[in-house]
Amino acid sequence: MDASPLQLYKVQEMPTTLFLTATGQVTDHVTGIMTEDQLRSRIQQKLLGAA
């Protein structure tokens, strides 16, 4: 596994979900397992917040 993304985004634990802008800026992160519903909800919140 290439560790450079882990170092770049300072990932300390796995699994970690990062939410990024189109330019690669981290807007949020979740450490731990997310269900599909949790992931969909978080993405929807991010998209609505950007509108």
C-alpha positions as semicolon CSV with decimal commas, in nm:
position;residue;x (nm);y (nm);z (nm)
1;M;0,000;0,000;0,000
2;D;0,125;0,348;-0,089
3;A;0,139;0,542;0,239
4;S;0,161;0,889;0,082
5;P;-0,217;0,962;0,089
6;L;-0,225;0,848;0,452
7;Q;0,053;1,090;0,535
8;L;-0,086;1,370;0,318
9;Y;-0,426;1,359;0,490
10;K;-0,283;1,268;0,832
11;V;-0,489;0,950;0,861
12;Q;-0,426;0,802;1,206
13;E;-0,676;0,515;1,213
14;M;-0,853;0,296;0,964
15;P;-1,110;0,304;0,835
16;T;-1,121;0,679;0,786
17;T;-1,355;0,852;0,542
18;L;-1,245;1,190;0,413
19;F;-1,475;1,442;0,249
20;L;-1,287;1,657;0,001
21;T;-1,361;1,958;-0,214
22;A;-1,286;1,949;-0,586
23;T;-0,949;2,108;-0,505
24;G;-0,858;1,843;-0,246
25;Q;-0,930;2,043;0,068
26;V;-1,057;1,822;0,353
27;T;-1,394;1,951;0,472
28;D;-1,476;1,671;0,714
29;H;-1,366;1,327;0,822
30;V;-1,512;1,027;1,001
31;T;-1,301;0,770;1,179
32;G;-1,461;0,429;1,201
33;I;-1,706;0,228;1,001
34;M;-1,990;0,410;0,828
35;T;-2,300;0,239;0,699
36;E;-2,420;0,312;0,347
37;D;-2,706;0,518;0,491
38;Q;-2,466;0,722;0,707
39;L;-2,239;0,786;0,411
40;R;-2,527;0,886;0,183
41;S;-2,667;1,118;0,452
42;R;-2,330;1,286;0,509
43;I;-2,278;1,337;0,136
44;Q;-2,628;1,480;0,098
45;Q;-2,563;1,722;0,388
46;K;-2,240;1,834;0,223
47;L;-2,405;1,887;-0,114
48;L;-2,696;2,081;0,032
49;G;-2,458;2,290;0,241
50;A;-2,265;2,384;-0,072
51;A;-2,575;2,502;-0,255
